[in-house]
Amino acid sequence: MDLNTITEVVRRPSGHPGADWREGDAWLAGGTWLYSAEQPHLRRLIDLTALPWERLVPGDAGLEIGATCTIRDLYAFTPPPDWIAGGLIRAACEAFLSSFKVWNAATVGGNICMSLPAGPMITLTVALEARYELWAPDGSVRTVDALDFVTGNNRNVLAPGEILRRIDIPAHALAKRHAHRRFTLTHLGRSTVFLIGTHTPGTSNLLLTITAGTTRPVRLAFDTMPDATTLQQSIDVIPGDVWFADPNGTPDHRRHLTRHFAEEIRRELNAGGPA
Ligand SMILES: Cc1cc2nc3c(=O)[nH]c(=O)nc-3n(C[C@H](O)[C@H](O)[C@H](O)COP(=O)(O)OP(=O)(O)OC[C@H]3O[C@@H](n4cnc5c(N)ncnc54)[C@H](O)[C@@H]3O)c2cc1C
């Protein structure tokens, strides 16, 4: 769509990209959402994709994902064999409802910063215990737990002019066993619920991440594998206003699916099922 209020596009920002931030600015990543809706409040786009940020840096500490890494490039990444949770990367990319054009242009950072309940990069990075590095216009840097970044439907902790620069996934999370479940109303549709469970080999812990059915990610942590009743009770105490309502499902439907799939995940990981 033509954005006819835009008077300037900064194609190659120099120095710190936020230093010159002003009202009416927006960061431009893949543009798949920015160009899909009217943006009457915007005057200037600052293109982040021209910045020389490394897309994917695997190392002993884990995986660093540059915010401008595309979904396509993340999907093409082959994790080392000992990162058994690496399979979740592809599963999360496949959960992205997208055309060929969106798939090739959309970025991991853009997906997270859109902060939609069905943002699969949010699901992935919360489940894998990531931290996000944020850059403020004054040059200061802070890191936040992925779990705390999204605060509601299309809402997050970013201050005006702040950039999501990088996503750091720790190696210990990538070495976990995992199981996931996802429901869509239609084939290739947007997620109604998307749940991921992870479990450290040699322990009996469980981390259950609940997304898409909720307006913000919810993560339930258990030091020892809960029984079915304890797990259901933990889901039942999620506040009613956290469950999301849209044409893909009512809050009640989403809570019901979450209870059902959470139990499947618990059983699968408890039984030492597929990693
Ligand atoms: C057909 C179609 C299907 C879609 N399906 C889905 C879906 O299943 N799930 C889903 O979550 N979304 C979906 N979207 C919405 C959107 O396309 C995606 O969320 C996409 O990942 C956004 O990434 P982008 O790089 O294109 O972001 P952009 O459109 O460039 O930016 C999105 C927003 O994030 C801000 N932003 C981008 N990067 C940064 C950064 N590094 N730091 C700070 N702010 C930043 C931008 O200023 C803008 O406000 C869909 C869109 C379309 C058109």
PDBQT file of the ligand as one rigid body, heavy atoms in Angstrom, charges set to zero:
ROOT
HETATM    1  C1  LIG A 301      -0.200 -11.892   4.681  1.00  0.00    +0.000 C 
HETATM    2  C2  LIG A 301       0.349 -11.576   6.040  1.00  0.00    +0.000 A 
HETATM    3  C3  LIG A 301       0.409 -12.583   6.996  1.00  0.00    +0.000 A 
HETATM    4  C4  LIG A 301       0.912 -12.321   8.288  1.00  0.00    +0.000 A 
HETATM    5  N1  LIG A 301       0.950 -13.341   9.195  1.00  0.00    +0.000 NA
HETATM    6  C5  LIG A 301       1.409 -13.102  10.441  1.00  0.00    +0.000 A 
HETATM    7  C6  LIG A 301       1.447 -14.159  11.432  1.00  0.00    +0.000 A 
HETATM    8  O1  LIG A 301       1.058 -15.307  11.208  1.00  0.00    +0.000 OA
HETATM    9  N2  LIG A 301       1.923 -13.850  12.647  1.00  0.00    +0.000 N 
HETATM   10  C7  LIG A 301       2.387 -12.604  12.933  1.00  0.00    +0.000 A 
HETATM   11  O2  LIG A 301       2.859 -12.365  14.049  1.00  0.00    +0.000 OA
HETATM   12  N3  LIG A 301       2.352 -11.600  12.036  1.00  0.00    +0.000 NA
HETATM   13  C8  LIG A 301       1.876 -11.817  10.814  1.00  0.00    +0.000 A 
HETATM   14  N4  LIG A 301       1.835 -10.777   9.911  1.00  0.00    +0.000 N 
HETATM   15  C9  LIG A 301       2.239  -9.422  10.345  1.00  0.00    +0.000 C 
HETATM   16  C10 LIG A 301       3.729  -9.072   9.985  1.00  0.00    +0.000 C 
HETATM   17  O3  LIG A 301       3.925  -9.217   8.611  1.00  0.00    +0.000 OA
HETATM   18  C11 LIG A 301       4.744  -9.956  10.733  1.00  0.00    +0.000 C 
HETATM   19  O4  LIG A 301       4.567  -9.787  12.129  1.00  0.00    +0.000 OA
HETATM   20  C12 LIG A 301       6.195  -9.712  10.343  1.00  0.00    +0.000 C 
HETATM   21  O5  LIG A 301       7.030 -10.659  10.986  1.00  0.00    +0.000 OA
HETATM   22  C13 LIG A 301       6.678  -8.306  10.651  1.00  0.00    +0.000 C 
HETATM   23  O6  LIG A 301       8.057  -8.267  10.347  1.00  0.00    +0.000 OA
HETATM   24  P1  LIG A 301       8.657  -7.155   9.370  1.00  0.00    +0.000 P 
HETATM   25  O7  LIG A 301      10.151  -7.359   9.394  1.00  0.00    +0.000 OA
HETATM   26  O8  LIG A 301       8.039  -7.176   8.034  1.00  0.00    +0.000 OA
HETATM   27  O9  LIG A 301       8.263  -5.848  10.183  1.00  0.00    +0.000 OA
HETATM   28  P2  LIG A 301       7.841  -4.394   9.661  1.00  0.00    +0.000 P 
HETATM   29  O10 LIG A 301       6.548  -4.430   8.942  1.00  0.00    +0.000 OA
HETATM   30  O11 LIG A 301       9.001  -3.736   8.968  1.00  0.00    +0.000 OA
HETATM   31  O12 LIG A 301       7.675  -3.684  11.083  1.00  0.00    +0.000 OA
HETATM   32  C14 LIG A 301       6.666  -4.077  11.975  1.00  0.00    +0.000 C 
HETATM   33  C15 LIG A 301       6.677  -3.135  13.197  1.00  0.00    +0.000 C 
HETATM   34  O13 LIG A 301       7.804  -3.417  14.023  1.00  0.00    +0.000 OA
HETATM   35  C16 LIG A 301       8.673  -2.276  14.119  1.00  0.00    +0.000 C 
HETATM   36  N5  LIG A 301      10.031  -2.840  14.063  1.00  0.00    +0.000 N 
HETATM   37  C17 LIG A 301      10.519  -3.685  13.135  1.00  0.00    +0.000 A 
HETATM   38  N6  LIG A 301      11.745  -4.081  13.468  1.00  0.00    +0.000 NA
HETATM   39  C18 LIG A 301      12.066  -3.443  14.625  1.00  0.00    +0.000 A 
HETATM   40  C19 LIG A 301      13.221  -3.458  15.482  1.00  0.00    +0.000 A 
HETATM   41  N7  LIG A 301      14.292  -4.224  15.211  1.00  0.00    +0.000 N 
HETATM   42  N8  LIG A 301      13.200  -2.693  16.591  1.00  0.00    +0.000 NA
HETATM   43  C20 LIG A 301      12.101  -1.931  16.896  1.00  0.00    +0.000 A 
HETATM   44  N9  LIG A 301      10.980  -1.898  16.137  1.00  0.00    +0.000 NA
HETATM   45  C21 LIG A 301      10.971  -2.645  15.009  1.00  0.00    +0.000 A 
HETATM   46  C22 LIG A 301       8.298  -1.397  12.930  1.00  0.00    +0.000 C 
HETATM   47  O14 LIG A 301       8.594  -0.036  13.161  1.00  0.00    +0.000 OA
HETATM   48  C23 LIG A 301       6.805  -1.662  12.833  1.00  0.00    +0.000 C 
HETATM   49  O15 LIG A 301       6.113  -0.914  13.803  1.00  0.00    +0.000 OA
HETATM   50  C24 LIG A 301       1.348 -11.005   8.618  1.00  0.00    +0.000 A 
HETATM   51  C25 LIG A 301       1.285  -9.999   7.644  1.00  0.00    +0.000 A 
HETATM   52  C26 LIG A 301       0.795 -10.264   6.383  1.00  0.00    +0.000 A 
HETATM   53  C27 LIG A 301       0.759  -9.147   5.367  1.00  0.00    +0.000 C 
ENDROOT
TORSDOF 0
